[in-house]
Amino acid sequence: MFEWENNHEELLNWVGTLANSIHQDSIRSDREGAFVKKQVQFLQESGFTRLTVPTEFGGNGVDLATMMLALERLAEADASTALVMGWHLGIIYALRITGAWSDDDFYELCEKTIKGEALINACATEPATGSPSRGGVPVTKATKLEGGYVIQGEKTWATGSPMLSHILITAYLPEEDQIGEFLVRRGTPGMRHVKSWDSMAMRGSGSDTLVFEDMHLPFDSLVDQFPPKGHSKRSAYGGGWLLHIPAVYMGIAKAARDYVLEFTSTYQPNSLQAPISSLASVRQQLGKIEALLIPARHFLYNVAIRYDQLPLDERDSLKNEIQLAKHTVTNTAVEIVDLAMRIAGGHSLLRHAPLERYYRDVRAGLHNPPMDDVTILGLADRALKRVLHHVAPHNG
């Protein structure tokens, strides 16, 4: 088990060892489109899943930036596994800083995580609503009955669903005109897992469908409720925990960069007297990758470090920067992988080379929340509000 002592180099060495151990399984999972079960079990046993569990419960209690560094490094080897881990670590981090759950529920989740028995994710996407970040009201409905609720509906894109022990689902509460967030434990009667994930990207993430048919839940399974277009308590303080998403895609971009550096340093066609890295045209493209990677990564971790350092009640001020970090990193990561493929040429299309997998996986980031248009409109609204506070309307 890893003992965190504020030593980032030691942490990255440890995660690097774990990443190397699952590398071959990652390739196999992608080829077969199979869920990364073996990788998840290995990381549960190694203690990786307890990184964000509070120290008083036996975890490492790492901050946001440290969690992101660990996920970035893991994603260099296995993006699907890193995405599954990111949701788990991020939600526990969010629950830790917000106190959104009861002490008993949170302790139970942490205790099972320490034992290597827990994996959590929030599953809110539905066929009729798309991403919950757009404010759609869930079609999944919770009807209040004597002793609890009965749930009808389904959730798609449920990352990690083959192994989730704790599942957060949203459902509409018609009597209150509210959205409820329910904690569902694996094995609850009425919940059915449907293997539906058949994607070109993140093929091992197990982002399947969960169907709820007359699923009865006790009253205390309702852990939160909020108005339509509102957000859960665990997503308070700007939702900084969602930076786990760009951290994963930054890891893919770094993996592509590292691969193409090694490729250009060793590939030497017989028409040249030295590897292709000696060509000015190739070096120009390699330099472009660095010019993209460095500022995007600086911005990402600058936002995370500022988030860690601010008092809780001031962290909401970083909401737009958090969203922009995701937008910037995911789009930049796509551009970096594309450049790496252009440099490697036709070799990049071969299945035995990793660039084609990086290319497929990195595009998934464009469809993780928040969406690009939501981020850009939010920035426009913030800018306009600032102007309207200081400038009178111009009537031509």
WOWOPE-V272794 format. One record per backbone hydrogen bond with DSSP energy under -1.0 kcal/mol. NH is the residue of the N-H (numbers start at 1). CO is the residue of the C=O. E is the energy in kcal/mol with one decimal. If there is no record, write none. Layout:
NH/CO/E ; NH/CO/E
This chain:
11/7/-2.1 ; 12/8/-2.7 ; 13/9/-2.0 ; 14/10/-2.1 ; 15/11/-2.8 ; 16/12/-2.5 ; 17/13/-1.8 ; 18/14/-2.0 ; 19/15/-3.1 ; 20/16/-2.4 ; 21/17/-1.5 ; 22/18/-1.3 ; 26/22/-2.2 ; 27/23/-1.6 ; 28/24/-2.0 ; 29/25/-2.7 ; 30/26/-2.1 ; 31/27/-2.2 ; 32/28/-2.4 ; 33/29/-1.4 ; 34/29/-1.7 ; 36/204/-2.1 ; 37/35/-1.9 ; 40/36/-2.4 ; 41/37/-2.6 ; 42/38/-2.1 ; 43/39/-2.2 ; 44/40/-2.4 ; 45/41/-2.3 ; 46/42/-1.8 ; 48/43/-1.6 ; 50/47/-1.3 ; 51/48/-1.6 ; 57/54/-1.4 ; 58/55/-1.8 ; 59/54/-2.3 ; 60/50/-1.8 ; 61/53/-2.0 ; 62/51/-2.5 ; 67/63/-2.2 ; 68/64/-2.2 ; 69/65/-2.1 ; 70/66/-2.0 ; 71/67/-2.1 ; 72/68/-2.9 ; 73/69/-2.2 ; 74/70/-2.1 ; 75/71/-2.6 ; 76/72/-1.0 ; 77/74/-1.5 ; 78/74/-2.3 ; 82/78/-2.1 ; 83/79/-2.3 ; 84/80/-2.0 ; 85/81/-2.6 ; 86/82/-2.4 ; 87/83/-1.8 ; 88/84/-1.6 ; 89/85/-3.2 ; 90/86/-2.7 ; 91/87/-2.2 ; 92/88/-2.0 ; 93/89/-2.4 ; 94/90/-2.6 ; 95/91/-2.8 ; 96/92/-2.1 ; 97/93/-2.1 ; 98/94/-2.0 ; 99/95/-1.8 ; 106/102/-2.3 ; 107/103/-2.5 ; 108/104/-2.3 ; 109/105/-2.0 ; 110/106/-2.5 ; 111/107/-3.1 ; 112/108/-2.1 ; 113/109/-1.9 ; 114/110/-2.6 ; 115/111/-1.5 ; 116/113/-1.4 ; 117/112/-3.4 ; 121/166/-1.4 ; 123/168/-3.6 ; 130/126/-2.5 ; 134/131/-1.8 ; 135/132/-2.0 ; 141/152/-2.5 ; 142/172/-2.7 ; 143/150/-2.5 ; 145/148/-3.2 ; 148/145/-1.7 ; 149/217/-3.0 ; 150/143/-2.2 ; 151/215/-2.7 ; 152/141/-2.0 ; 153/212/-2.2 ; 155/210/-2.7 ; 156/125/-2.5 ; 158/208/-2.6 ; 159/157/-1.6 ; 160/205/-2.5 ; 161/158/-2.0 ; 161/206/-1.2 ; 163/160/-2.2 ; 165/119/-2.3 ; 166/119/-2.0 ; 167/184/-3.1 ; 168/121/-2.5 ; 169/182/-2.3 ; 171/180/-2.2 ; 172/140/-3.1 ; 173/178/-3.3 ; 177/173/-1.4 ; 178/173/-1.5 ; 179/226/-3.3 ; 180/171/-3.2 ; 181/224/-3.1 ; 182/169/-3.1 ; 183/221/-2.8 ; 184/167/-3.2 ; 186/165/-2.1 ; 188/185/-1.6 ; 191/188/-1.7 ; 192/211/-3.0 ; 194/209/-3.1 ; 205/202/-1.9 ; 208/206/-2.2 ; 209/194/-2.3 ; 210/155/-2.9 ; 211/192/-3.1 ; 212/153/-3.4 ; 213/190/-2.9 ; 215/151/-2.1 ; 217/149/-2.8 ; 221/218/-1.8 ; 222/219/-1.7 ; 223/181/-1.8 ; 223/221/-1.1 ; 224/181/-1.3 ; 226/179/-2.3 ; 230/227/-2.4 ; 235/232/-1.2 ; 236/233/-1.8 ; 239/236/-1.2 ; 242/239/-1.9 ; 243/240/-2.1 ; 244/241/-1.5 ; 245/242/-1.8 ; 247/243/-1.6 ; 248/244/-1.4 ; 249/245/-1.5 ; 250/246/-2.3 ; 251/247/-1.6 ; 252/248/-1.5 ; 253/249/-2.0 ; 254/250/-2.4 ; 255/251/-2.1 ; 256/252/-2.3 ; 257/253/-2.4 ; 258/254/-2.8 ; 259/255/-2.3 ; 260/256/-2.4 ; 261/257/-2.0 ; 262/258/-2.0 ; 263/259/-2.8 ; 264/260/-2.5 ; 265/261/-1.3 ; 267/263/-2.7 ; 272/269/-2.1 ; 276/267/-2.4 ; 277/264/-2.1 ; 278/275/-2.1 ; 279/276/-1.8 ; 283/279/-2.4 ; 284/280/-2.2 ; 285/281/-1.5 ; 286/282/-2.5 ; 287/283/-2.3 ; 288/284/-1.6 ; 289/285/-1.7 ; 290/286/-1.9 ; 291/287/-2.4 ; 292/288/-1.4 ; 293/289/-3.0 ; 294/290/-2.4 ; 296/292/-1.4 ; 297/293/-2.5 ; 298/294/-2.5 ; 299/295/-2.5 ; 300/296/-2.4 ; 301/297/-2.4 ; 302/298/-2.2 ; 303/299/-2.2 ; 304/300/-1.8 ; 305/301/-2.6 ; 306/302/-2.3 ; 307/303/-2.2 ; 308/304/-2.3 ; 309/305/-1.8 ; 310/306/-1.8 ; 314/311/-2.2 ; 315/312/-1.3 ; 317/314/-1.3 ; 318/315/-2.0 ; 319/316/-1.8 ; 322/318/-2.8 ; 323/319/-2.1 ; 324/320/-2.5 ; 325/321/-2.4 ; 326/322/-1.6 ; 327/323/-2.2 ; 328/324/-3.3 ; 329/325/-2.5 ; 330/326/-2.4 ; 331/327/-1.9 ; 332/328/-2.3 ; 333/329/-2.9 ; 334/330/-1.8 ; 335/331/-1.8 ; 336/332/-2.5 ; 337/333/-2.4 ; 338/334/-2.2 ; 339/335/-2.3 ; 340/336/-2.5 ; 341/337/-2.1 ; 342/338/-2.1 ; 343/339/-2.3 ; 344/340/-2.2 ; 345/341/-1.5 ; 347/344/-1.0 ; 348/345/-2.1 ; 349/346/-1.7 ; 350/347/-1.3 ; 353/350/-1.2 ; 358/354/-2.4 ; 359/355/-2.6 ; 360/356/-1.8 ; 361/357/-3.0 ; 362/358/-2.8 ; 364/361/-1.4 ; 365/362/-1.1 ; 366/363/-1.1 ; 367/364/-1.8 ; 368/365/-1.0 ; 375/371/-2.1 ; 376/372/-2.5 ; 377/373/-2.4 ; 378/374/-1.9 ; 379/375/-1.9 ; 380/376/-2.1 ; 381/377/-2.6 ; 382/378/-2.1 ; 383/379/-2.4 ; 384/380/-2.6 ; 385/381/-2.2 ; 386/382/-1.8 ; 387/383/-1.9 ; 388/384/-2.9 ; 389/385/-1.2 ; 390/387/-1.7 ; 391/387/-2.3
